[in-house]
C-alpha cells in the first residue's frame, strides 16, 4: 500500500497544497512541505481516500469500532501517564483525521504535535480538528524516513496494519531510534487472531458489534472490502518485535477481540 522513498520531509508553515491535489475548500487547504511536489506519491497522494472517505470517516468509526471510547482512551491515558516533560513532542503515524491525537491532546493539553499520513484529505480534516495545537503536517507513507528530531511519544491507531510484517518491524526500529530516552510508543491496532477459530470469532464479534451500533449492510460490505487491504499481525508477534528491538515493558494494555492497544518504552539511559 505504501511506496518507499528515501528523501526526508519537513513541514513549511507557508506552503499550501495546490488546489488540484486537494478535495478541501480553499480556506481549508493543507499546509505541506515544499518537497511534497517531488514525492513519488504527489498527484496520487489521496490513494487512501479511495479506500476511506475522509468526510465520513469519523462517524463510521464509532459504529465500526464497538469499543471506540475505551480503545482510544486507553492509548491517551498511556500517553498522559508516560509523558513527564511539560512541553513534549508527539508524532502521530497514520494520523488520519486526528482522532487519536485529539484524545491524547485532551489529556496532555500542550505539546509540539506532528501528524504524518499519506492522505491529504484525511490530514486536512486533522488539521481543522487540531487547529488549536498548530500541528506540523507530513504527507508521506510510513515507510519513508520519519520526521527529523526526537519525540517523547510516538502514537498510531489503525494504520500500521496496512504494512507488511517486514515493514512493521522496520518501522518499529525507526520509531525506537526517534524516541527520546524514556519515550513511549503506543499503537492502537487491529490484530490477527492466533488461529483460524480465533480469527473467525474476532470477525463475528466485530461485525455483530458494528451492526448493533447502527452499521447497515452497505457499510459492513464496504468495511469488509477495505479489510482485504489489511496485513494484520497477531498481538503476541507485535509485542515480541518490540521487545526484540529493545523496548522496555512492552505489553498489551487494552484488548477487545480484534482491537488492541499495546506499547513499549525506550530506556531512560
C-alpha positions in Angstrom: 0.0 0.0 0.0 2.9 2.4 0.7 5.6 3.2 -1.7 9.2 3.6 -0.2 11.1 6.8 -0.8 14.4 7.9 0.6 14.0 11.6 0.9 13.3 13.2 4.2 10.5 15.7 4.7 9.8 18.7 6.9 6.9 21.0 7.1 6.7 24.5 5.9 4.2 26.8 7.5 3.5 29.0 4.5 3.2 26.5 1.6 -0.3 25.2 0.6 -1.1 22.1 -1.3 -2.2 23.1 -4.8 -5.9 23.1 -5.2 -6.0 20.4 -7.9 -4.5 18.0 -5.4 -7.0 18.5 -2.6 -10.7 17.9 -2.1 -10.7 20.7 0.5 -12.1 24.1 0.2 -9.8 27.0 -0.5 -9.9 28.2 3.1 -9.0 24.7 4.4 -6.1 23.9 2.1 -3.5 21.8 3.7 -0.1 23.2 4.7 2.7 20.8 3.5 6.4 20.6 2.9 7.7 22.2 -0.3 9.4 18.9 -1.3 6.0 17.2 -1.4 5.7 18.2 -5.1 8.7 15.9 -5.8 7.5 13.0 -3.8 6.5 9.9 -5.8 3.0 10.0 -4.2 2.3 13.6 -5.2 -0.5 13.5 -7.7 -1.6 10.1 -6.3 -1.4 11.2 -2.6 -5.1 10.6 -2.0 -4.9 6.9 -2.7 -6.2 6.2 0.9 -9.2 8.4 0.1 -10.3 5.9 -2.5 -10.4 3.3 0.3 -11.7 5.7 3.1 -13.9 8.7 2.5 -12.5 11.4 4.8 -15.8 13.2 5.1 -17.5 10.0 6.5 -14.5 8.6 8.4 -15.3 9.9 11.9 -19.0 9.0 12.1 -18.4 5.5 10.8 -15.5 4.9 13.3 -17.9 5.0 16.2 -20.0 2.2 14.6 -17.2 0.1 13.2 -15.1 0.1 16.4 -17.5 -1.3 19.0 -15.0 -0.5 21.8 -14.3 3.0 20.4 -14.2 5.1 23.6 -12.2 2.5 25.7 -9.8 1.9 22.7 -8.8 5.5 22.2 -9.0 6.4 25.9 -6.5 3.6 26.8 -4.0 5.0 24.3 -4.5 8.5 25.5 -4.2 7.5 29.2 -0.9 5.7 28.5 0.5 8.8 26.8 -0.6 11.1 29.6 0.9 8.8 32.3 4.2 8.4 30.4 5.0 11.9 29.3 6.9 13.7 32.0 8.1 16.9 30.3 5.9 20.0 30.2 6.5 20.6 26.5 6.5 17.2 24.9 7.0 16.4 21.2 4.4 13.9 19.9 4.4 12.2 16.5 1.2 10.6 15.2 1.8 8.0 12.4 -1.0 7.3 10.0 -2.8 10.2 11.8 -5.9 10.1 9.6 -8.4 12.7 10.7 -6.7 13.2 14.0 -8.9 11.1 16.2 -6.2 9.6 18.3 -4.3 12.9 18.6 -7.4 14.6 19.8 -7.9 12.0 22.6 -4.2 12.4 23.5 -4.1 16.2 23.5 -7.2 16.4 25.7 -5.1 14.6 28.3 -1.7 16.2 27.6 -3.0 19.7 26.9 0.2 21.2 25.5 2.7 19.6 23.0 4.5 20.1 19.8 2.3 17.8 17.6 3.4 16.3 14.3 0.9 14.4 12.1 2.0 12.0 9.3 -0.3 10.4 6.8 -0.3 9.7 3.1 -3.8 11.1 2.6 -4.1 14.8 2.1 -7.8 14.7 2.6 -7.5 12.9 5.9 -4.8 15.3 7.1 -6.9 18.3 6.1 -9.6 17.1 8.5 -7.0 16.5 11.2 -5.6 20.0 10.7 -9.0 21.5 11.2 -9.8 19.3 14.3 -6.4 20.1 15.9 -6.0 23.7 14.8 -5.6 25.0 18.3 -2.4 22.9 18.6 -0.9 24.1 15.3 0.3 20.6 14.2 3.1 20.1 11.7 1.9 18.0 8.8 3.8 15.5 6.7 2.1 13.9 3.7 4.1 10.7 3.2 4.0 6.9 3.7 5.2 5.4 6.9 7.9 3.5 5.0 9.7 6.9 4.4 12.2 8.2 6.9 10.4 9.7 9.9 10.4 13.4 10.6 13.7 14.7 12.0 14.1 15.1 15.7 13.3 13.1 18.8 9.8 12.6 20.3 8.6 11.9 23.8 5.7 9.9 22.4 5.1 8.3 19.0 1.5 7.1 18.6 -0.6 5.4 16.0 -4.0 3.9 15.5 -5.4 1.6 12.9 -2.7 2.4 10.4 0.4 0.1 10.8 -1.7 -3.0 10.0 -1.5 -1.8 6.3 2.2 -2.6 6.3 3.8 -6.0 5.6 5.3 -7.7 8.7 8.8 -6.8 7.5 7.8 -3.1 7.1 6.2 -3.2 10.5 9.4 -4.4 12.1 11.5 -1.8 10.2 9.1 0.9 11.3 9.3 -0.2 14.9 13.1 0.1 14.7 12.9 3.6 13.3 10.4 4.5 16.0 12.7 3.4 18.7 15.5 5.4 17.2 13.3 8.5 17.0 12.2 8.3 20.7 13.8 10.4 23.4 15.1 8.4 26.3 12.1 7.3 28.3 9.8 7.9 25.4 6.8 5.8 24.7 5.4 4.1 21.5 1.7 3.4 21.6 -0.2 1.6 18.9 -3.9 1.1 18.9 -4.3 -1.7 16.3 -6.5 -4.1 14.5 -4.9 -7.5 15.2 -4.9 -11.0 13.7 -6.2 -14.0 15.7 -3.8 -16.6 16.8 -5.6 -19.3 14.8 -8.5 -19.6 12.4 -11.0 -20.2 15.1 -10.0 -17.1 17.0 -9.9 -15.0 13.8 -13.4 -16.0 12.9 -14.5 -15.1 16.5 -12.9 -11.7 16.1 -14.7 -11.1 12.8 -18.1 -12.2 14.1 -17.8 -10.1 17.3 -16.6 -7.1 15.3 -19.3 -7.1 12.6 -22.1 -8.1 15.0 -21.0 -5.2 17.3 -21.0 -2.8 14.4 -24.5 -3.9 13.4 -25.7 -3.4 17.0 -24.3 0.2 16.9 -26.2 1.0 13.6 -24.0 -0.1 10.7 -26.2 -1.1 7.8 -25.2 -3.9 5.4 -23.8 -1.5 2.9 -21.4 -0.1 5.5 -20.5 -3.7 6.6 -19.7 -4.7 3.0 -17.6 -1.6 2.5 -15.7 -2.4 5.7 -15.1 -6.0 4.6 -13.8 -4.8 1.2 -11.4 -2.3 2.9 -10.1 -5.1 5.2 -8.9 -7.0 2.1 -6.1 -4.5 2.1 -5.1 -5.3 5.7 -1.9 -7.1 6.6 -2.7 -7.7 10.3 -0.3 -9.5 12.6 -1.0 -11.2 15.9 -0.8 -9.2 19.1 1.8 -11.6 20.5 4.1 -11.2 17.5 4.0 -7.4 17.5 4.7 -7.2 21.2 7.6 -9.7 20.7 9.0 -7.5 17.9 9.1 -4.5 20.3 10.9 -6.5 22.9 13.5 -7.8 20.4 14.2 -4.2 19.3 14.8 -3.1 22.9 11.5 -1.6 24.1 11.1 -2.0 27.8 7.9 -3.2 29.5 6.3 -3.9 26.1 2.9 -5.4 26.5 -0.8 -5.2 25.6 -2.7 -2.7 27.8 -6.2 -3.0 26.2 -7.7 -5.9 24.2 -11.2 -6.3 22.9 -11.3 -9.1 20.3 -9.7 -7.7 17.2 -8.8 -4.3 18.7 -5.9 -3.9 21.0 -3.6 -1.2 22.4 0.0 -2.1 23.0 3.0 0.0 24.0 6.7 0.0 24.9 9.1 2.4 26.3 12.7 3.4 25.4 15.3 3.1 28.1 16.0 6.2 30.1 19.7 5.6 29.5 
